Amino acid sequence: MSSSLDQNAAMQAMLQAGNAIAQGFSQFLAEQQKQGLPGASAPTWVVESEALTALQQEWMGQHAKLWQVMLGKAPDQPAPLVASPAPGDKRFDDPSWAESPVYDYLRQAYLINADYVKRMVEAAPVADGQAKDRMRFLTRQMVDAMAPSNFLATNPEFVKTAMETKGLSIQKGIQNLIADLEKGRISMTDDSAFEVGRNLAVTPGAVVYENELMQLLQYSPQSETVAARPFLMVPPCINKYYILDLQPENSVVRYAVEQGNTVFLISWKNVQADLGHLTWDDYIEKGALQAIKVVQEICGIDQINALGFCVGGTILGSALSVAALRGEHPVASLTLLTTLLDFADSGEIGCLVDETAVQAREATIGKGGLLKGSELASVFSSLRANDLIWQYVVGNYLKGKTPPAFDLLFWNADATNLPGPFLAWYLRNMYLENNLRVPGKLEMCGVKADLGRVDMPAFIYASREDHIVPWTSGYQSRSLLGGETTFVLGASGHIAGVINPAVKNKRSHWINESATANADEWFDTATEVKGSWWPVWANWLKEHAGGEIPARARLGSKSYPPGEPAPGSYVKEKA
């Protein structure tokens, strides 16, 4: 009788907890109504709603089952799992989580609650897509932060490691925390293992031109003959260019050089306060278009081949539209890597950009100022908080470990500042209003942009698990550009999908000659090919080489003599 009463009391307590969570979401929606945010027309979610009642019943049923499993568990046998982590979630992989019924219960109860809260978001009466995406994002931040693995008292790995090291892990964890507080960020890799110019960005070359915004690098040939048309790379300005030139075995730059190309690359200035006035037009005029002009003059050729990566692709596509409207056609072929031209579905970043947020940026730094690199880095880390924040909180501070050396994460932590006018214009006209895709709507450098005038052959690459540039959005560039397009889809995410060297030949990619405007139709009939997509791109680029010529004996030219050796000084500037 007493057991039955205890169980009923527990169930009542759980029901009250579920109601409290639901009331919290109702208050969240009510705040949206007060603030006039997207989706605010939705009614408050009442606790008695049918959808919520069904969710609560399922939630309580899972907890009741978890209790029964724990109570019936044999002392020397692991309990069967009621709730399991999602594939790829390694937070609870350590055997110590299953060895103790207390910690086993904590992890499974957390997973049940996390699933419940996430499903509540999906069932919430919010019709607006951006508002729902924002709720998903904020809920994920809360759920990730509340994991028992993140706290000393509820993480058995902390206790286990402390006992094994006789407390040294606690001492080391405190030292790591103090060091990171002084550094102003969480350490994701062994920073002492890498240095730009020593073992990163080491492809031989030299600076052949520079202005206040960028240095132009030219790389030394590594073949006797090269393509007649030189090749210009335009990386993103929101981080350092050497993501394309990490180490020799995974360098896109070195690969392009080895394939017989005369490679040039823009190294953007890590702007400080004195350059806080720079605009989007500056990045087009003084950046992409000026670099194209210099490459043409150095090589004595009318047309070059060009590549843009991420926002570098957006800048390059915009620049080529401006050039076309001026009657100039300086690029023979275009490569776009994980690039947005149509921002209708702009990934997880899009859920953070609304009218209120953009107006705030316009009011504070829109006329001049900086978006600090540390703030930009925090935004990108929050998109994958478990991988880029909490994993290192647990490893660095709870376990007292030093993260292993990893070139990509060293690059990820090497932050860059952005000029305020550039950022504010970019957020409003691309993410918020999606103006670039509409011919004649957006004025840049004194002309009305029209991507349909960008009519050279284009190779478009997207990554299937990209959370920053959804691959279906990258695919939409095919409908906007005026020339013939080839689309290739790679596995993995925004960075790892691109940096997939041919020599390692990992993962896979999908190819399809279909030119359908529908991304899903393209994928349904695409062929999966094991290994890197780089050789496919290299063969495509050879088709636009313009013939072969002997490799140039010297870098630069009389008008543009080579200066400091690559990687140059701009890339070494800290935010």
C-alpha positions in Angstrom: 0.0 0.0 0.0 2.8 2.4 1.0 4.7 1.6 -2.2 1.6 2.4 -4.3 1.1 5.7 -2.5 4.8 6.6 -3.0 4.5 5.8 -6.7 1.4 7.9 -7.1 3.1 10.8 -5.3 6.0 10.5 -7.6 3.8 10.5 -10.6 2.0 13.6 -9.4 5.3 15.3 -8.9 6.4 14.4 -12.4 3.1 15.7 -13.8 3.6 19.0 -12.0 7.1 19.2 -13.4 5.9 18.6 -16.9 3.2 21.3 -16.4 5.9 23.7 -15.2 8.0 23.1 -18.3 4.9 23.6 -20.5 4.0 26.9 -18.6 7.6 28.0 -19.3 7.1 27.6 -23.0 3.7 29.4 -22.8 5.5 32.3 -21.2 8.2 32.2 -23.9 5.4 32.5 -26.6 3.8 35.3 -24.6 7.0 37.2 -24.6 7.2 36.8 -28.3 3.7 38.3 -28.6 4.8 41.3 -26.5 7.9 41.9 -28.4 6.3 41.5 -31.9 8.7 38.8 -32.9 8.1 36.5 -35.8 5.4 33.9 -35.0 3.9 36.1 -32.2 0.4 35.7 -33.5 0.3 32.1 -32.1 -1.9 31.6 -29.1 -0.4 30.7 -25.7 0.0 27.0 -25.3 -2.4 25.8 -22.7 -1.4 23.0 -20.4 -4.6 21.1 -21.2 -3.9 20.9 -24.9 -4.3 17.4 -26.5 -0.8 17.4 -28.0 0.9 18.4 -24.7 -1.2 15.8 -22.8 0.0 13.1 -25.1 3.6 14.2 -24.8 3.4 14.2 -21.0 1.8 10.8 -20.8 4.6 9.4 -23.0 7.2 11.2 -20.9 5.9 9.9 -17.6 5.6 6.4 -19.1 9.3 6.5 -20.0 10.3 7.6 -16.5 8.1 5.0 -14.9 9.8 2.3 -17.0 13.2 3.7 -16.1 12.3 3.4 -12.4 11.1 -0.2 -12.9 14.3 -1.1 -14.7 16.5 0.4 -12.0 14.6 -1.2 -9.1 14.7 -4.6 -10.8 18.4 -4.4 -11.8 20.6 -7.2 -10.5 23.6 -5.8 -8.5 26.2 -7.3 -10.8 24.4 -6.8 -14.1 24.0 -3.7 -16.3 20.5 -2.5 -16.6 18.8 -2.5 -20.0 18.7 1.0 -21.5 15.4 2.9 -21.6 16.9 5.9 -23.3 20.0 5.9 -25.5 22.1 8.8 -26.8 21.7 9.8 -30.4 24.2 8.3 -32.9 27.5 10.2 -32.6 26.8 11.5 -29.1 29.8 10.3 -27.1 29.1 12.2 -23.8 28.1 9.0 -22.0 30.3 6.4 -23.6 32.6 5.9 -20.6 31.8 2.6 -18.8 31.6 4.5 -15.5 28.2 5.8 -16.5 26.8 2.3 -16.5 28.7 1.0 -13.5 26.8 3.0 -10.9 23.0 2.9 -10.8 23.0 6.6 -9.7 24.9 7.8 -12.7 23.1 5.4 -15.0 19.8 6.9 -13.8 21.0 10.4 -14.2 22.1 10.0 -17.8 18.9 8.2 -18.9 16.6 10.6 -17.0 18.4 13.5 -18.7 18.0 11.9 -22.2 14.3 11.3 -21.5 13.9 14.9 -20.4 15.9 16.3 -23.3 13.9 14.4 -25.8 10.7 15.6 -24.1 11.7 19.3 -24.2 12.8 19.1 -27.9 9.5 17.4 -28.9 7.6 20.1 -27.1 9.3 22.7 -29.3 8.1 20.8 -32.4 4.5 20.7 -31.1 4.4 24.3 -29.9 1.8 26.4 -31.8 4.3 28.6 -33.7 3.7 28.8 -37.4 6.5 31.1 -38.4 9.6 29.1 -39.6 12.2 31.5 -38.2 10.5 31.7 -34.8 10.4 27.9 -34.7 14.1 27.6 -35.7 15.0 30.1 -33.0 13.1 28.1 -30.4 14.9 25.0 -31.5 18.3 26.7 -31.2 17.6 28.2 -27.8 16.2 24.9 -26.5 19.2 23.0 -27.8 21.5 25.5 -26.0 19.6 24.9 -22.7 19.4 21.1 -23.1 23.1 20.8 -24.0 24.2 23.0 -21.1 22.2 21.0 -18.6 23.7 17.6 -19.4 24.9 15.8 -16.2 28.3 15.3 -17.9 29.0 19.0 -17.6 29.0 19.1 -13.8 31.4 17.9 -11.2 28.8 16.3 -8.9 27.0 14.4 -11.7 29.9 13.2 -13.9 31.4 9.9 -12.8 34.4 10.4 -15.1 35.5 13.4 -13.0 35.5 11.2 -9.9 37.2 8.2 -11.7 39.9 10.4 -13.2 40.6 12.2 -9.9 41.0 8.9 -8.1 43.3 7.5 -10.8 45.5 10.6 -10.8 45.3 11.0 -6.9 43.8 14.5 -7.4 46.3 15.8 -10.0 43.5 16.0 -12.6 41.6 18.5 -10.4 44.8 20.6 -10.0 45.4 20.5 -13.7 41.8 21.3 -14.5 42.0 24.4 -12.3 45.2 25.4 -14.1 43.5 24.9 -17.5 40.5 27.0 -16.4 42.7 29.9 -15.2 44.8 29.7 -18.4 41.6 29.8 -20.6 40.2 32.7 -18.6 43.4 34.7 -19.3 43.2 33.6 -23.0 39.6 34.6 -23.2 38.4 31.4 -24.9 38.2 27.7 -24.3 41.2 25.8 -25.6 40.2 23.2 -28.3 43.7 22.1 -29.3 47.3 22.3 -28.2 48.1 25.9 -29.4 51.8 25.3 -29.0 51.8 22.6 -31.7 51.1 25.0 -34.6 52.3 28.2 -36.0 51.3 29.9 -39.3 54.2 29.9 -41.6 56.0 27.1 -39.7 53.8 24.1 -40.1 50.6 25.7 -41.3 50.2 27.7 -44.6 53.6 26.6 -45.8 52.9 26.2 -49.6 55.8 28.2 -51.2 54.9 31.5 -52.7 55.1 35.3 -52.1 53.0 38.4 -51.7 52.7 40.1 -55.1 50.3 42.9 -54.2 48.7 44.4 -51.1 46.3 47.2 -50.2 44.6 48.1 -46.9 42.1 45.2 -47.3 44.1 42.3 -48.6 47.4 40.7 -49.6 47.5 38.8 -52.9 49.6 35.7 -52.7 51.1 33.9 -55.7 52.3 30.3 -55.3 55.4 28.8 -56.9 54.7 26.2 -59.6 55.4 22.6 -58.9 55.1 21.3 -62.5 57.0 22.0 -65.7 53.8 23.1 -67.5 50.7 24.9 -66.2 47.3 25.9 -67.4 47.4 29.0 -69.6 44.7 30.5 -67.4 45.8 31.3 -63.8 43.6 30.4 -60.9 42.4 32.8 -58.2 41.1 31.7 -54.8 38.8 34.0 -52.8 38.4 32.6 -49.2 35.9 33.8 -46.6 36.8 37.0 -44.8 35.1 35.8 -41.6 38.1 33.6 -40.8 41.7 33.1 -41.9 42.5 31.9 -45.5 44.8 29.0 -44.4 41.8 26.7 -43.9 42.6 26.1 -47.6 46.3 25.6 -46.9 46.6 23.8 -43.5 49.4 21.2 -43.9 50.9 19.8 -47.1 48.8 16.6 -46.9 45.4 18.4 -46.6 46.1 21.7 -48.5 43.6 22.6 -51.2 46.1 25.3 -52.3 49.0 22.8 -52.7 46.7 20.3 -54.5 45.6 23.0 -57.0 49.3 23.9 -57.6 50.3 20.2 -58.1 47.5 19.8 -60.6 49.3 22.3 -62.9 47.7 25.7 -62.0 49.3 29.1 -61.4 47.5 29.7 -58.1 46.8 33.1 -56.6 45.0 33.6 -53.3 43.5 36.6 -51.4 44.6 36.9 -47.7 42.1 39.3 -46.1 43.2 41.8 -43.6 42.3 41.1 -40.0 40.8 44.5 -39.6 41.3 46.7 -36.5 39.6 49.9 -35.4 41.2 52.0 -38.1 39.5 50.0 -40.8 36.1 49.8 -39.1 34.6 51.9 -41.9 35.0 49.3 -44.7 31.9 48.2 -46.6 30.6 45.4 -48.7 31.5 47.4 -51.8 35.1 47.7 -50.5 35.4 43.9 -50.4 34.2 43.7 -53.9 36.1 46.6 -55.4 39.3 46.5 -53.4 39.2 42.8 -52.8 37.9 40.4 -55.5 37.9 42.8 -58.5 41.3 44.2 -57.7 42.8 40.8 -57.2 41.3 39.6 -60.6 42.9 42.7 -62.3 46.3 42.1 -60.8 46.3 38.4 -61.8 45.3 39.4 -65.3 48.2 41.9 -65.5 50.8 39.6 -64.0 50.0 36.7 -66.3 49.2 38.9 -69.4 45.8 37.2 -70.0 42.2 38.4 -70.4 40.5 35.6 -68.6 41.3 33.7 -65.5 39.6 30.9 -63.5 38.4 31.7 -60.0 37.1 30.0 -56.8 35.1 31.3 -53.9 34.6 29.5 -50.6 31.7 30.3 -48.2 31.2 34.1 -48.0 34.2 34.4 -50.3 32.0 32.8 -52.9 29.2 35.3 -52.2 31.7 38.1 -52.6 33.1 36.6 -55.8 29.7 36.0 -57.3 28.7 39.6 -56.5 31.9 40.9 -58.0 31.4 39.0 -61.2 27.9 40.4 -61.5 29.3 43.9 -61.1 32.0 43.2 -63.7 29.4 41.9 -66.2 27.2 44.9 -65.8 30.2 47.0 -66.6 30.8 45.0 -69.7 33.7 43.1 -68.4 34.1 39.3 -68.4 37.4 38.5 -66.7 36.6 35.0 -65.4 36.3 31.9 -67.7 35.2 29.4 -65.1 33.8 29.7 -61.5 34.1 27.3 -58.6 31.8 27.8 -55.6 32.4 25.8 -52.4 29.7 25.8 -49.7 28.4 29.1 -50.9 25.0 30.9 -50.4 23.7 33.0 -53.2 20.0 32.4 -52.3 19.6 32.9 -48.5 16.0 31.7 -48.3 17.2 28.8 -46.1 20.4 30.1 -44.5 21.0 27.3 -42.0 21.3 27.7 -38.3 22.8 31.2 -38.5 19.6 32.4 -40.1 17.6 31.7 -37.0 19.7 34.3 -35.1 19.1 37.1 -37.7 15.9 39.0 -37.4 14.9 42.7 -37.8 15.6 43.5 -34.2 19.1 41.9 -34.3 20.0 43.6 -37.6 18.7 47.0 -36.4 20.9 46.7 -33.3 24.0 46.0 -35.4 23.1 48.9 -37.7 22.7 51.3 -34.7 25.9 50.3 -33.0 28.5 49.4 -35.7 26.7 50.0 -38.9 28.3 53.4 -39.5 31.7 52.3 -38.3 33.2 49.9 -35.7 34.1 46.3 -35.4 32.4 43.0 -34.7 35.1 41.4 -32.6 36.5 38.1 -33.7 35.8 36.6 -30.2 32.1 37.3 -30.6 32.0 35.8 -34.1 33.8 32.7 -32.8 31.3 32.3 -30.0 28.4 32.4 -32.4 29.9 29.6 -34.6 30.8 27.5 -31.5 27.3 27.7 -30.2 26.0 26.1 -33.4 27.7 22.9 -32.3 27.9 23.5 -28.5 28.4 19.8 -27.6 31.4 19.5 -30.0 32.9 22.9 -29.7 32.1 24.0 -26.1 31.0 21.3 -23.6 33.4 18.6 -24.8 36.3 20.9 -23.9 34.7 22.1 -20.6 34.6 18.4 -19.5 38.0 17.4 -20.9 39.9 20.5 -20.0 38.4 21.4 -16.6 36.7 18.3 -15.2 39.3 15.8 -16.3 42.3 18.1 -16.4 43.4 17.0 -19.9 45.2 18.9 -22.6 43.3 18.8 -25.9 45.3 17.0 -28.6 46.9 18.9 -31.5 44.5 19.4 -34.4 45.2 21.8 -37.2 41.6 22.5 -38.1 40.7 23.4 -34.5 43.8 25.7 -34.2 42.4 27.5 -37.3 38.9 27.6 -35.8 40.3 29.5 -32.8 42.3 32.0 -34.8 39.5 34.6 -34.9 39.1 37.5 -37.2 37.4 40.9 -36.8 34.8 42.3 -39.3 34.1 45.9 -40.1 30.7 47.0 -38.8 29.3 48.5 -42.1 30.3 45.4 -44.0 28.6 43.1 -41.5 25.4 45.2 -41.1 24.9 45.4 -44.8 25.6 41.7 -45.3 23.1 40.7 -42.6 20.3 42.9 -43.9 20.7 42.3 -47.6 21.6 38.7 -47.6 20.3 36.9 -44.5 17.3 39.1 -43.6 16.0 40.3 -47.0 17.6 37.8 -49.4 18.1 40.6 -52.0 21.0 39.1 -54.0 18.9 36.5 -55.7 16.5 39.1 -57.2 17.8 40.6 -60.5 18.2 44.4 -60.3 17.1 44.8 -56.6 20.5 45.2 -54.9 22.9 48.0 -55.8 26.6 47.2 -55.4 29.5 49.4 -56.6 27.1 51.7 -58.5 25.3 49.0 -60.5 22.2 46.8 -60.0 23.3 43.2 -59.3 22.1 40.4 -61.5 23.5 36.9 -60.9 22.1 35.8 -64.3 24.8 37.9 -65.9 27.4 35.6 -64.3 27.3 33.3 -67.3 30.6 31.3 -67.3 30.6 27.5 -66.6 30.4 26.9 -62.8 31.4 24.0 -60.5 29.2 24.1 -57.4 30.1 22.0 -54.3 28.0 21.6 -51.2 28.4 19.3 -48.1 25.5 17.1 -47.1 25.7 17.7 -43.3 26.5 21.4 -43.6 24.7 23.3 -40.8 25.9 26.7 -42.0 25.1 26.4 -45.7 22.4 23.7 -46.2 23.3 21.7 -49.3 19.9 22.3 -50.8 20.5 26.1 -50.5 23.9 25.7 -52.2 22.1 23.8 -55.0 19.9 26.8 -55.6 22.9 28.7 -57.1 22.3 26.6 -60.2 19.1 28.4 -60.9 20.5 31.9 -60.3 23.7 31.7 -62.3 23.5 32.3 -66.1 26.0 29.7 -67.2 26.2 25.9 -67.4 26.6 24.4 -63.9 28.0 21.1 -62.5 27.0 20.2 -59.0 28.8 17.8 -56.7 27.6 16.9 -53.2 30.2 15.8 -50.6 29.8 14.0 -47.3 30.3 15.6 -43.8 30.0 19.3 -42.9 30.9 22.8 -43.8 34.7 22.5 -43.3 35.4 18.8 -43.1 33.5 18.1 -46.3 35.6 20.6 -48.2 39.0 19.6 -46.6 38.8 16.0 -47.8 42.2 15.5 -49.5 42.5 13.2 -52.5 45.6 11.4 -51.0 43.5 10.2 -48.0 40.5 9.6 -50.2 38.0 9.4 -47.3 34.2 9.7 -47.1 32.2 9.8 -50.3 30.5 12.2 -52.8 27.5 12.2 -55.1 27.5 13.0 -58.8 24.7 13.4 -61.3 24.5 15.0 -64.7 20.9 16.0 -64.2 20.3 19.8 -64.4 16.9 19.6 -62.6 16.1 22.7 -60.5 14.9 20.5 -57.6 17.7 19.5 -55.2 15.9 16.4 -53.8 15.2 15.1 -57.4 18.9 15.5 -58.1 19.9 13.5 -55.1 17.3 10.8 -55.7 19.0 9.9 -59.0 22.6 10.7 -58.0 25.4 8.1 -57.8 27.4 7.8 -54.6 31.2 7.5 -55.2 33.6 6.5 -52.5 36.4 8.9 -51.8 37.3 12.5 -52.2 35.5 14.9 -54.6 38.8 16.8 -55.3 39.8 14.7 -58.4 36.3 15.4 -60.0 36.8 19.1 -59.5 40.5 19.0 -60.8 39.4 17.2 -64.0 36.6 19.8 -64.5 39.0 22.6 -64.0 41.4 21.2 -66.6 38.6 21.5 -69.1 38.8 25.3 -68.7 42.6 25.6 -68.6 42.8 27.4 -71.9 45.7 25.1 -73.0 49.1 24.5 -71.5 52.2 26.8 -71.3 55.6 26.4 -69.6 55.5 27.2 -65.9 56.5 30.8 -65.2 60.1 31.0 -63.9 59.4 33.9 -61.5 56.6 35.1 -59.3 54.9 38.4 -59.9 56.0 40.7 -62.7 57.9 44.0 -63.3 54.9 46.0 -62.2 54.1 43.6 -59.3 57.4 42.3 -57.9 57.3 39.6 -55.3 57.5 40.8 -51.7 57.5 39.0 -48.4 57.2 35.2 -48.7 53.9 33.4 -48.2 51.9 33.3 -46.0 52.5 37.1 -45.7 51.9 39.2 -42.7 48.1 39.9 -42.8 47.2 36.3 -41.9 49.4 36.4 -38.8 47.5 39.4 -37.3 45.5 38.5 -34.2 42.0 39.8 -33.5 
